Amino acid sequence: MKLFDIMRGADIIGIYGSDSVDIKDIVYDSRKVSPGSLFICITGFKMDGHAYINQAIENGAAAVLVEKDVEAKGITIVKVKDTRMAMPVLASNFYGNPTEQLKLIGITGTNGKTTTTYLINSILEHAKKSSSIIGTISIKLGDKEIAASRTTPESVELQKLFREILDQGIDYSVMEVSSHALELGRADASTFEVGIFTNLTQDHLDFHKNFENYRDAKKKLFYKTIRGNIINIDDHHGRIIAEEIKKLNTPLITYGIDNSADIMAENIEIDARGIRFTLVTPEYRIDIQNKIPGKFSVYNCLAAASAAYVLGIDKNTIREGILSQSNVPGRSEVVDIDKPYTVVVDYAHTPDGLDNILKSIRQYVKGRIITVFGCGGDRDAEKRPLMGESAGKLSDYCIITSDNPRSEEPMSIIKQVEKGIRNTACDYICIENRKDAIKYALTVAEKDDVILLAGKGHETYQVLKDGTIPFDEREIVRELIREEV
C-alpha cells in the first residue's frame, strides 16, 4: 500500500521525502522492522522509539513516523503531532478499516469484563452467529486460541486481528476494552456496534491518579459506538457516565437491580447451584438461570442480556446462551479434587472483586472460608490495605502471600496488605512464597471448608523480580494433594 493511502486522516505536520513509497508492514518495535516497513516512533514510559531510527533503517524501513525533529538519510520521514494517537488511524487504513464491516462489541469496567464477554459469545453462538473473543484470558478465533499478553492489544496488533477475524468469515467480535487501552488510544479508529460499562472500583490509580481520570478513560468507549451504549445504572460512576452520554445519537440502555433501569433483574435467587432471576425488558419478561453463584453473576448476565437485546436476539436464545455458559477459566472456578473441602480459583484482584467472590462463597459455604491472596507489585499500592480489609471482613482465616511481585519486595507488599486486615477480627498468617501458602491452606482445611485462591485466576505464571516462572494454581493444588500434604 502507498504511504499516502496509509496516512489518510492523520494529523500531518510535514512529509520529508516521497509519500508514494510502498509500505509492506507497520511496526513500532525496531527489532520487528523488515524491508518496506513503516516504523512508528513511540515516546513510551521507559523507551523512546526515536532513538532506534537508525536500527529501523538498517533493517530496511521504507519510512518513519515521528513526533520529534530527527535527521535520517535515504528514507521518508512523516511528522505528526502525536505518533501514538496517529498509529491506530494508520493501522486501520493499512488493514482496510476492518471495523467498518466487523460487528464489534466492547466491554469496559473494573470487574466483570471477562465473564461478560464469554456470556455474550455464548448467546451469539446459540443465535447461530459466528463470533470471536478478545480479552484478558485469550484471543479466540473459531477453533484457534492465542494466549493474551494484555487485556486489549496495541492498536497495530488490534487492527491486524480485526482483519484476520473478517478474513476467517467471522461476523462478531466481543472485546474487553481496558482503561489503559482507551486512554492510550489503542481502540481509536475502531467502530463499535455496542459499548458496555460494568462498574468502576479501586484499581489502576497508579496510572490514572484519581477516579475522575479513571472514569473519563472508560467513558471514551461510548463515543465510538453506533447501535447502543449499555450502562450499569446501579454503579455510582455508571450513573455519571449515563448522564454525560445520554445526549449522544447512540441509544442509551441502562441495566440494574437496585435502581429503575431499562433492563432489570427481579425475583433473584442465589445459592450454591447458581443464580435464577426474571429478566425484565421493555418488551418481555423471561426467567434466566446461570450456574455461577453470586450477585455479581446477576450483573454479568444482565450486561450480556442487554447487549443481546440491543442486537435483536430473541429472548429464548438469550436464556439458552446464558444457561450454557457455566464456566469461565479463573472466574469462580472450582478445582476438581477428591477432598472433603473445596478449592476455588478466582481472578479477584481488587477490593470490590474480592468482596464479590467472598460474598458469593459465603452464601453456600458450610464450613470456613480460608482466603489465600496478595497484591501485585508495580501496580496501584493504594488498594493493598483495602484488599486486606475486604478479605478480613468476609473470611474466617486469611493467608497473605505474593501475587505477581514484579520488581518490588514481596514482604513489603504483604506488610501493606497487613495494615488493612488488622482493622478486622480475622485470624491470619503471612507466608511469602505463594506455593507454600497454598500448601499451608490445604493442610489446615477441614471438611466443608472453602479455600479461595484469589488474584491470579486464569494466569499460569508468576512474575518475580528475576523473571517469570510457571505457576498454574490448579495444577499446583493437584500436585500438592498428590504429595499428600
Protein Blocks (a to p, Z undefined) as FASTA:
>chain_A
ZZklmmgoiacfbdcdjfkbccfbdcfbfklpcehiacdddddfkbcfklmmmmmmmnop
abdcdfbdcddehiacdddfblmlmmmmmmmmmnopmmlmpccdddedjehklmmmmmmm
mmmmmnopacddddfkbccehjbccddfbfbdcfklmmmmmmmmmmnopabdcddddfkl
mmnommgoiacfbdcdfbdcdehklmnopaklmmmmmmmmmmmcfkbccddfkbmklmmm
mmmmmmpmbdcddddfkbccfbdcehiacdfkbccdddddfkbccddddfbecjklmmmm
mmmmmmmmmnopafklmmmmmmmmmbcghiapacddddfbdcdddfbfbfklmmmmmmmm
mmmpcbdcdddddddehiafklmmmmmmmmmmmmmbdcdddfdeojacfklmmmmmmmmm
mmpcbdcdddfblmlmmmmmmmmpcehiacddehjlmaccdcdfkbccdddfklmmmmmm
mnoZZ
